Amino acid sequence: MAYLELKNIYKTYGQGDNVTEVLSNINLTIEEGEFVAIVGFTGSGKTTLVNLINGLLEPTEGEVLFKGEPVAGTSHERGVIFQNYSLLPWLTVGQNVYMAVKEAFPKKSRSELHAIVADYVDMVNLTPAINKRPKELSGGMRQRVAVARALAMKPEMIIMDEPLGALDALTRGNLQDEILNIWGKDKRTALLITNDVDEGIYMADRIIPLRPGPRATLGPEFKIDIERPRDKTALNDNPNFKKTRNAIIEYLMDIGNERKSEVQKEYMLPDVTPKSFVW
């Protein structure tokens, strides 16, 4: 039995003549302990797919199964790291993490909850900033708070919706390593949504492209045959990295060109004379 399974998923928005089919015939299985990356273009429906998996949305057709049971609403079993941090601005770093931990473990004592918070804040190297509010933090620090908050709930699956896309290259690289180090400790199942092919190859066990919408669907999977732990500086000289990267980029370029030719239209401009403008 797959740990996560999407079976014949369709998702539409609107009604009647205004229906837009965002996702079409999505089928995906992820095994326990796997790290899978889904890569695709902006606007291809990646966030909609994430929201179906974490229970924020329901599919129009098909079903999402987690450990063999239909997904019905959100659950701390599936921890989500969002791309926009989603921190409460009036709370400190510690308080933001504490809110999530308290919800996940309502039977634990206050001291136990504080110990969990301190452990995970320290794990992302933010102990000196534990009493600071989000406005006092850099973008990279805010994202580390979001990582700590998601992981502190000890989810059975980590879902990441382009969590590093807004960061500078150095911060992004450091956070990639932090997430991999945390994931490597107990190999919790992980799903990464990204538009960065290199990031997907560096972090995941396999990459699956999402063809651009409307009616977006999953393309063929690409297995990452590179031993862990991976050395980022050595990847460019790794023949498997070069082969996989070229294959994925070539596939994405082909479907991008295919999509571009499908939607290209000619528009006739009206024959009008502009009014004079005096100022």
GUBAPA-814986 format. One record per residue (C-alpha): residue in one letter; x, y negated, z negated; residue number from 0. Coordinates in nm, 3 decimals, decimal comma, padded with zeros to 5 digits, always signed. Each point is the difference from the previous one (the first is absolute). Layout:
{r:A	xx:X	yy:Y	zz:Z	k:NUM} $
...
END
This chain:
{r:M	xx:+00,000	yy:+00,000	zz:+00,000	k:0} $
{r:A	xx:+00,136	yy:-00,342	zz:+00,101	k:1} $
{r:Y	xx:+00,053	yy:-00,254	zz:-00,278	k:2} $
{r:L	xx:-00,165	yy:-00,274	zz:+00,210	k:3} $
{r:E	xx:-00,211	yy:+00,071	zz:+00,305	k:4} $
{r:L	xx:-00,183	yy:-00,229	zz:+00,239	k:5} $
{r:K	xx:-00,251	yy:+00,191	zz:+00,211	k:6} $
{r:N	xx:-00,149	yy:-00,152	zz:+00,315	k:7} $
{r:I	xx:-00,006	yy:-00,353	zz:-00,142	k:8} $
{r:Y	xx:-00,185	yy:-00,274	zz:+00,186	k:9} $
{r:K	xx:-00,041	yy:-00,353	zz:-00,137	k:10} $
{r:T	xx:-00,216	yy:-00,269	zz:+00,154	k:11} $
{r:Y	xx:-00,095	yy:-00,354	zz:-00,100	k:12} $
{r:G	xx:-00,313	yy:-00,188	zz:+00,099	k:13} $
{r:Q	xx:-00,336	yy:+00,117	zz:+00,128	k:14} $
{r:G	xx:-00,185	yy:+00,044	zz:+00,328	k:15} $
{r:D	xx:+00,167	yy:-00,169	zz:+00,294	k:16} $
{r:N	xx:+00,265	yy:-00,147	zz:-00,231	k:17} $
{r:V	xx:+00,147	yy:+00,329	zz:-00,117	k:18} $
{r:T	xx:+00,379	yy:+00,020	zz:+00,011	k:19} $
{r:E	xx:+00,161	yy:+00,342	zz:-00,033	k:20} $
{r:V	xx:+00,324	yy:-00,063	zz:-00,188	k:21} $
{r:L	xx:+00,117	yy:+00,358	zz:-00,059	k:22} $
{r:S	xx:-00,089	yy:+00,301	zz:+00,215	k:23} $
{r:N	xx:+00,047	yy:+00,373	zz:-00,063	k:24} $
{r:I	xx:+00,269	yy:-00,033	zz:-00,267	k:25} $
{r:N	xx:+00,133	yy:+00,336	zz:-00,118	k:26} $
{r:L	xx:+00,287	yy:+00,016	zz:-00,247	k:27} $
{r:T	xx:+00,134	yy:+00,241	zz:-00,262	k:28} $
{r:I	xx:+00,266	yy:-00,082	zz:-00,260	k:29} $
{r:E	xx:+00,150	yy:+00,268	zz:-00,222	k:30} $
{r:E	xx:+00,085	yy:-00,045	zz:-00,367	k:31} $
{r:G	xx:+00,335	yy:-00,174	zz:-00,046	k:32} $
{r:E	xx:+00,020	yy:-00,122	zz:+00,361	k:33} $
{r:F	xx:+00,099	yy:-00,354	zz:+00,092	k:34} $
{r:V	xx:-00,188	yy:-00,096	zz:+00,317	k:35} $
{r:A	xx:+00,020	yy:-00,331	zz:+00,188	k:36} $
{r:I	xx:-00,261	yy:-00,134	zz:+00,239	k:37} $
{r:V	xx:+00,137	yy:-00,262	zz:+00,235	k:38} $
{r:G	xx:-00,201	yy:-00,220	zz:+00,230	k:39} $
{r:F	xx:-00,065	yy:-00,341	zz:+00,147	k:40} $
{r:T	xx:-00,150	yy:-00,292	zz:-00,189	k:41} $
{r:G	xx:-00,379	yy:+00,023	zz:+00,017	k:42} $
{r:S	xx:-00,005	yy:+00,369	zz:+00,087	k:43} $
{r:G	xx:-00,207	yy:+00,099	zz:-00,306	k:44} $
{r:K	xx:+00,276	yy:+00,102	zz:-00,242	k:45} $
{r:T	xx:-00,152	yy:-00,181	zz:-00,300	k:46} $
{r:T	xx:-00,345	yy:+00,141	zz:+00,079	k:47} $
{r:L	xx:+00,157	yy:+00,346	zz:-00,006	k:48} $
{r:V	xx:+00,160	yy:-00,072	zz:-00,339	k:49} $
{r:N	xx:-00,329	yy:-00,123	zz:-00,143	k:50} $
{r:L	xx:-00,174	yy:+00,319	zz:+00,111	k:51} $
{r:I	xx:+00,265	yy:+00,209	zz:-00,175	k:52} $
{r:N	xx:-00,005	yy:-00,197	zz:-00,325	k:53} $
{r:G	xx:-00,381	yy:-00,006	zz:-00,011	k:54} $
{r:L	xx:-00,064	yy:-00,369	zz:+00,060	k:55} $
{r:L	xx:-00,183	yy:+00,086	zz:+00,324	k:56} $
{r:E	xx:-00,212	yy:+00,293	zz:+00,111	k:57} $
{r:P	xx:+00,037	yy:+00,150	zz:+00,349	k:58} $
{r:T	xx:-00,286	yy:-00,041	zz:+00,246	k:59} $
{r:E	xx:+00,053	yy:+00,365	zz:+00,092	k:60} $
{r:G	xx:+00,229	yy:+00,273	zz:-00,131	k:61} $
{r:E	xx:+00,142	yy:+00,044	zz:-00,348	k:62} $
{r:V	xx:+00,309	yy:-00,072	zz:-00,206	k:63} $
{r:L	xx:+00,106	yy:+00,283	zz:-00,233	k:64} $
{r:F	xx:+00,244	yy:-00,034	zz:-00,289	k:65} $
{r:K	xx:+00,105	yy:+00,332	zz:-00,154	k:66} $
{r:G	xx:-00,294	yy:+00,159	zz:+00,179	k:67} $
{r:E	xx:-00,262	yy:-00,239	zz:-00,141	k:68} $
{r:P	xx:-00,172	yy:-00,284	zz:+00,190	k:69} $
{r:V	xx:+00,132	yy:-00,346	zz:-00,086	k:70} $
{r:A	xx:-00,276	yy:-00,200	zz:-00,169	k:71} $
{r:G	xx:+00,121	yy:-00,339	zz:-00,116	k:72} $
{r:T	xx:+00,338	yy:-00,104	zz:-00,135	k:73} $
{r:S	xx:+00,203	yy:+00,202	zz:-00,250	k:74} $
{r:H	xx:+00,328	yy:-00,049	zz:-00,186	k:75} $
{r:E	xx:+00,101	yy:+00,338	zz:+00,146	k:76} $
{r:R	xx:+00,069	yy:-00,195	zz:+00,319	k:77} $
{r:G	xx:+00,216	yy:-00,302	zz:-00,082	k:78} $
{r:V	xx:+00,006	yy:-00,277	zz:+00,260	k:79} $
{r:I	xx:+00,278	yy:-00,253	zz:+00,061	k:80} $
{r:F	xx:-00,157	yy:-00,281	zz:+00,203	k:81} $
{r:Q	xx:+00,179	yy:-00,231	zz:+00,240	k:82} $
{r:N	xx:-00,122	yy:-00,317	zz:-00,178	k:83} $
{r:Y	xx:+00,106	yy:+00,096	zz:-00,357	k:84} $
{r:S	xx:-00,356	yy:-00,048	zz:-00,140	k:85} $
{r:L	xx:+00,128	yy:-00,120	zz:-00,338	k:86} $
{r:L	xx:-00,218	yy:-00,188	zz:-00,248	k:87} $
{r:P	xx:+00,165	yy:-00,346	zz:-00,009	k:88} $
{r:W	xx:-00,099	yy:-00,081	zz:-00,361	k:89} $
{r:L	xx:+00,164	yy:+00,316	zz:-00,137	k:90} $
{r:T	xx:+00,369	yy:+00,069	zz:-00,059	k:91} $
{r:V	xx:+00,197	yy:+00,279	zz:+00,164	k:92} $
{r:G	xx:-00,056	yy:+00,224	zz:-00,301	k:93} $
{r:Q	xx:-00,369	yy:-00,085	zz:-00,022	k:94} $
{r:N	xx:-00,059	yy:+00,073	zz:+00,369	k:95} $
{r:V	xx:+00,151	yy:+00,346	zz:-00,043	k:96} $
{r:Y	xx:-00,176	yy:+00,051	zz:-00,336	k:97} $
{r:M	xx:-00,345	yy:-00,061	zz:+00,156	k:98} $
{r:A	xx:+00,054	yy:+00,286	zz:+00,243	k:99} $
{r:V	xx:+00,149	yy:+00,235	zz:-00,259	k:100} $
{r:K	xx:-00,285	yy:-00,064	zz:-00,244	k:101} $
{r:E	xx:-00,253	yy:+00,087	zz:+00,271	k:102} $
{r:A	xx:+00,185	yy:+00,318	zz:+00,095	k:103} $
{r:F	xx:+00,056	yy:+00,125	zz:-00,356	k:104} $
{r:P	xx:-00,291	yy:-00,124	zz:-00,216	k:105} $
{r:K	xx:+00,069	yy:+00,254	zz:-00,276	k:106} $
{r:K	xx:+00,360	yy:-00,103	zz:-00,064	k:107} $
{r:S	xx:+00,087	yy:-00,227	zz:-00,290	k:108} $
{r:R	xx:+00,112	yy:-00,359	zz:+00,047	k:109} $
{r:S	xx:+00,358	yy:+00,089	zz:-00,090	k:110} $
{r:E	xx:+00,003	yy:+00,285	zz:+00,253	k:111} $
{r:L	xx:-00,132	yy:-00,231	zz:+00,271	k:112} $
{r:H	xx:+00,265	yy:-00,263	zz:-00,080	k:113} $
{r:A	xx:+00,270	yy:+00,267	zz:+00,022	k:114} $
{r:I	xx:-00,121	yy:+00,104	zz:+00,348	k:115} $
{r:V	xx:-00,005	yy:-00,363	zz:+00,113	k:116} $
{r:A	xx:+00,351	yy:-00,065	zz:-00,130	k:117} $
{r:D	xx:+00,131	yy:+00,316	zz:+00,167	k:118} $
{r:Y	xx:-00,134	yy:-00,084	zz:+00,346	k:119} $
{r:V	xx:+00,085	yy:-00,371	zz:-00,016	k:120} $
{r:D	xx:+00,355	yy:+00,104	zz:-00,085	k:121} $
{r:M	xx:-00,005	yy:+00,254	zz:+00,283	k:122} $
{r:V	xx:-00,041	yy:-00,284	zz:+00,252	k:123} $
{r:N	xx:+00,258	yy:-00,216	zz:-00,183	k:124} $
{r:L	xx:-00,246	yy:-00,265	zz:-00,121	k:125} $
{r:T	xx:+00,041	yy:+00,025	zz:-00,378	k:126} $
{r:P	xx:+00,145	yy:-00,355	zz:-00,025	k:127} $
{r:A	xx:-00,312	yy:-00,129	zz:+00,181	k:128} $
{r:I	xx:-00,261	yy:+00,204	zz:-00,190	k:129} $
{r:N	xx:-00,155	yy:-00,313	zz:-00,156	k:130} $
{r:K	xx:+00,000	yy:-00,208	zz:+00,319	k:131} $
{r:R	xx:-00,305	yy:-00,068	zz:+00,214	k:132} $
{r:P	xx:-00,013	yy:+00,066	zz:+00,378	k:133} $
{r:K	xx:+00,054	yy:-00,367	zz:+00,090	k:134} $
{r:E	xx:+00,337	yy:+00,017	zz:-00,174	k:135} $
{r:L	xx:+00,115	yy:+00,298	zz:+00,210	k:136} $
{r:S	xx:+00,146	yy:+00,033	zz:+00,348	k:137} $
{r:G	xx:-00,184	yy:+00,200	zz:+00,266	k:138} $
{r:G	xx:+00,227	yy:+00,300	zz:-00,054	k:139} $
{r:M	xx:-00,056	yy:-00,009	zz:-00,375	k:140} $
{r:R	xx:-00,378	yy:-00,017	zz:+00,047	k:141} $
{r:Q	xx:+00,014	yy:+00,304	zz:+00,224	k:142} $
{r:R	xx:+00,203	yy:+00,186	zz:-00,261	k:143} $
{r:V	xx:-00,275	yy:-00,077	zz:-00,253	k:144} $
{r:A	xx:-00,251	yy:+00,151	zz:+00,245	k:145} $
{r:V	xx:+00,220	yy:+00,309	zz:+00,034	k:146} $
{r:A	xx:+00,032	yy:+00,034	zz:-00,379	k:147} $
{r:R	xx:-00,375	yy:-00,045	zz:-00,048	k:148} $
{r:A	xx:-00,088	yy:+00,269	zz:+00,254	k:149} $
{r:L	xx:+00,256	yy:+00,250	zz:-00,130	k:150} $
{r:A	xx:-00,072	yy:-00,064	zz:-00,369	k:151} $
{r:M	xx:-00,344	yy:+00,158	zz:+00,047	k:152} $
{r:K	xx:+00,193	yy:+00,317	zz:+00,090	k:153} $
{r:P	xx:-00,204	yy:+00,066	zz:+00,315	k:154} $
{r:E	xx:+00,013	yy:+00,336	zz:+00,170	k:155} $
{r:M	xx:+00,029	yy:-00,178	zz:+00,335	k:156} $
{r:I	xx:+00,163	yy:-00,335	zz:+00,084	k:157} $
{r:I	xx:-00,159	yy:-00,197	zz:+00,286	k:158} $
{r:M	xx:+00,197	yy:-00,297	zz:+00,134	k:159} $
{r:D	xx:-00,167	yy:-00,247	zz:+00,237	k:160} $
{r:E	xx:+00,291	yy:-00,185	zz:+00,164	k:161} $
{r:P	xx:+00,129	yy:-00,096	zz:-00,346	k:162} $
{r:L	xx:+00,331	yy:-00,145	zz:+00,117	k:163} $
{r:G	xx:-00,101	yy:-00,179	zz:+00,318	k:164} $
{r:A	xx:+00,015	yy:-00,355	zz:-00,140	k:165} $
{r:L	xx:+00,342	yy:+00,036	zz:-00,164	k:166} $
{r:D	xx:+00,343	yy:-00,105	zz:+00,122	k:167} $
{r:A	xx:+00,227	yy:+00,274	zz:+00,136	k:168} $
{r:L	xx:+00,217	yy:+00,035	zz:-00,312	k:169} $
{r:T	xx:-00,292	yy:+00,016	zz:-00,245	k:170} $
{r:R	xx:-00,184	yy:+00,237	zz:+00,231	k:171} $
{r:G	xx:+00,298	yy:+00,234	zz:+00,017	k:172} $
{r:N	xx:+00,045	yy:-00,002	zz:-00,377	k:173} $
{r:L	xx:-00,367	yy:+00,077	zz:-00,061	k:174} $
{r:Q	xx:+00,007	yy:+00,283	zz:+00,254	k:175} $
{r:D	xx:+00,277	yy:+00,158	zz:-00,207	k:176} $
{r:E	xx:-00,184	yy:-00,059	zz:-00,328	k:177} $
{r:I	xx:-00,318	yy:+00,162	zz:+00,132	k:178} $
{r:L	xx:+00,198	yy:+00,297	zz:+00,134	k:179} $
{r:N	xx:+00,185	yy:+00,042	zz:-00,330	k:180} $
{r:I	xx:-00,327	yy:-00,001	zz:-00,193	k:181} $
{r:W	xx:-00,166	yy:+00,235	zz:+00,250	k:182} $
{r:G	xx:+00,300	yy:+00,234	zz:-00,010	k:183} $
{r:K	xx:-00,029	yy:+00,058	zz:-00,375	k:184} $
{r:D	xx:-00,319	yy:+00,206	zz:+00,022	k:185} $
{r:K	xx:-00,083	yy:+00,005	zz:+00,375	k:186} $
{r:R	xx:-00,351	yy:-00,137	zz:-00,033	k:187} $
{r:T	xx:-00,189	yy:+00,006	zz:+00,329	k:188} $
{r:A	xx:+00,050	yy:-00,331	zz:+00,184	k:189} $
{r:L	xx:-00,157	yy:-00,173	zz:+00,299	k:190} $
{r:L	xx:+00,169	yy:-00,309	zz:+00,144	k:191} $
{r:I	xx:-00,174	yy:-00,230	zz:+00,247	k:192} $
{r:T	xx:+00,254	yy:-00,207	zz:+00,190	k:193} $
{r:N	xx:+00,073	yy:-00,172	zz:+00,331	k:194} $
{r:D	xx:+00,375	yy:+00,054	zz:-00,042	k:195} $
{r:V	xx:+00,124	yy:+00,317	zz:+00,172	k:196} $
{r:D	xx:+00,340	yy:-00,011	zz:-00,174	k:197} $
{r:E	xx:-00,168	yy:-00,026	zz:-00,341	k:198} $
{r:G	xx:-00,218	yy:+00,300	zz:+00,078	k:199} $
{r:I	xx:+00,294	yy:+00,212	zz:+00,112	k:200} $
{r:Y	xx:+00,207	yy:-00,097	zz:-00,304	k:201} $
{r:M	xx:-00,274	yy:+00,077	zz:-00,253	k:202} $
{r:A	xx:-00,231	yy:+00,268	zz:+00,140	k:203} $
{r:D	xx:-00,001	yy:+00,372	zz:+00,080	k:204} $
{r:R	xx:-00,205	yy:-00,060	zz:+00,313	k:205} $
{r:I	xx:-00,141	yy:-00,295	zz:+00,192	k:206} $
{r:I	xx:-00,338	yy:-00,013	zz:+00,172	k:207} $
{r:P	xx:-00,079	yy:-00,294	zz:+00,233	k:208} $
{r:L	xx:-00,345	yy:-00,159	zz:-00,008	k:209} $
{r:R	xx:-00,112	yy:-00,087	zz:+00,351	k:210} $
{r:P	xx:-00,135	yy:-00,358	zz:+00,024	k:211} $
{r:G	xx:-00,373	yy:-00,061	zz:-00,034	k:212} $
{r:P	xx:-00,280	yy:-00,035	zz:+00,054	k:213} $
{r:R	xx:-00,063	yy:+00,373	zz:-00,035	k:214} $
{r:A	xx:+00,348	yy:+00,044	zz:-00,147	k:215} $
{r:T	xx:+00,112	yy:+00,358	zz:-00,047	k:216} $
{r:L	xx:+00,314	yy:+00,177	zz:-00,118	k:217} $
{r:G	xx:+00,270	yy:+00,097	zz:+00,245	k:218} $
{r:P	xx:+00,251	yy:+00,288	zz:-00,016	k:219} $
{r:E	xx:+00,208	yy:+00,046	zz:-00,313	k:220} $
{r:F	xx:+00,377	yy:-00,045	zz:-00,006	k:221} $
{r:K	xx:+00,186	yy:+00,205	zz:-00,262	k:222} $
{r:I	xx:+00,301	yy:-00,169	zz:-00,160	k:223} $
{r:D	xx:+00,277	yy:+00,258	zz:+00,001	k:224} $
{r:I	xx:+00,244	yy:-00,197	zz:-00,216	k:225} $
{r:E	xx:+00,122	yy:+00,136	zz:-00,332	k:226} $
{r:R	xx:-00,081	yy:-00,182	zz:-00,325	k:227} $
{r:P	xx:+00,125	yy:-00,210	zz:-00,166	k:228} $
{r:R	xx:+00,048	yy:-00,215	zz:+00,308	k:229} $
{r:D	xx:+00,281	yy:-00,249	zz:+00,040	k:230} $
{r:K	xx:-00,139	yy:-00,308	zz:+00,167	k:231} $
{r:T	xx:+00,342	yy:-00,116	zz:+00,121	k:232} $
{r:A	xx:+00,068	yy:+00,337	zz:+00,165	k:233} $
{r:L	xx:-00,336	yy:+00,034	zz:+00,176	k:234} $
{r:N	xx:+00,106	yy:-00,192	zz:+00,311	k:235} $
{r:D	xx:+00,266	yy:+00,264	zz:+00,066	k:236} $
{r:N	xx:-00,237	yy:+00,291	zz:-00,065	k:237} $
{r:P	xx:-00,102	yy:+00,168	zz:+00,329	k:238} $
{r:N	xx:-00,335	yy:+00,115	zz:-00,147	k:239} $
{r:F	xx:-00,078	yy:-00,358	zz:-00,104	k:240} $
{r:K	xx:+00,078	yy:-00,133	zz:+00,348	k:241} $
{r:K	xx:-00,201	yy:+00,272	zz:+00,172	k:242} $
{r:T	xx:-00,305	yy:-00,038	zz:-00,225	k:243} $
{r:R	xx:+00,008	yy:-00,380	zz:+00,004	k:244} $
{r:N	xx:+00,021	yy:-00,015	zz:+00,380	k:245} $
{r:A	xx:-00,282	yy:+00,252	zz:+00,039	k:246} $
{r:I	xx:-00,234	yy:-00,192	zz:-00,233	k:247} $
{r:I	xx:+00,077	yy:-00,341	zz:+00,149	k:248} $
{r:E	xx:-00,042	yy:+00,135	zz:+00,353	k:249} $
{r:Y	xx:-00,337	yy:+00,148	zz:-00,097	k:250} $
{r:L	xx:-00,116	yy:-00,326	zz:-00,161	k:251} $
{r:M	xx:+00,111	yy:-00,203	zz:+00,302	k:252} $
{r:D	xx:-00,184	yy:+00,234	zz:+00,235	k:253} $
{r:I	xx:-00,329	yy:-00,022	zz:-00,189	k:254} $
{r:G	xx:+00,047	yy:-00,376	zz:-00,042	k:255} $
{r:N	xx:+00,039	yy:-00,045	zz:+00,375	k:256} $
{r:E	xx:-00,292	yy:+00,235	zz:+00,059	k:257} $
{r:R	xx:-00,219	yy:-00,199	zz:-00,236	k:258} $
{r:K	xx:+00,110	yy:-00,330	zz:+00,156	k:259} $
{r:S	xx:-00,101	yy:+00,115	zz:+00,348	k:260} $
{r:E	xx:-00,340	yy:+00,116	zz:-00,129	k:261} $
{r:V	xx:-00,099	yy:-00,329	zz:-00,159	k:262} $
{r:Q	xx:+00,146	yy:-00,235	zz:+00,259	k:263} $
{r:K	xx:-00,276	yy:-00,208	zz:+00,159	k:264} $
{r:E	xx:-00,031	yy:-00,294	zz:+00,237	k:265} $
{r:Y	xx:-00,189	yy:-00,307	zz:-00,119	k:266} $
{r:M	xx:-00,142	yy:-00,270	zz:+00,226	k:267} $
{r:L	xx:+00,034	yy:-00,349	zz:-00,143	k:268} $
{r:P	xx:-00,302	yy:-00,230	zz:+00,042	k:269} $
{r:D	xx:+00,026	yy:-00,282	zz:+00,253	k:270} $
{r:V	xx:-00,028	yy:-00,296	zz:-00,236	k:271} $
{r:T	xx:+00,150	yy:-00,346	zz:-00,020	k:272} $
{r:P	xx:+00,129	yy:-00,099	zz:-00,344	k:273} $
{r:K	xx:-00,135	yy:-00,312	zz:-00,158	k:274} $
{r:S	xx:+00,240	yy:-00,290	zz:-00,037	k:275} $
{r:F	xx:+00,134	yy:-00,046	zz:-00,349	k:276} $
{r:V	xx:+00,073	yy:-00,346	zz:-00,136	k:277} $
{r:W	xx:+00,179	yy:-00,062	zz:-00,326	k:278} $
END
